[in-house]
């Protein structure tokens, strides 16, 4: 099981690769993220549960958001005074 901050890092990297359209296939993408292929598919399914549609383009050999303008993933951690 991933620790919280490791998971946040993976999600941030995932989103960056998705925005730039350079994920590669599932094996390559999982390797870039430093996770297993199964963990990659679990992450994709979790994001789909939040209504984020993701597809694989064979033409461009990359995963991508079907509606990229509607996807924003951000995490803000700040200390309360």
Secondary structure, 3 states (H helix, E strand, C coil): CCCHHHHHHHHHHHHHHHHHCCCCCHHHHHHHHCCCHHHHHHHHHHHHHCCCCEEEECCCCEEEECCHHHCCCCCCCCCCC
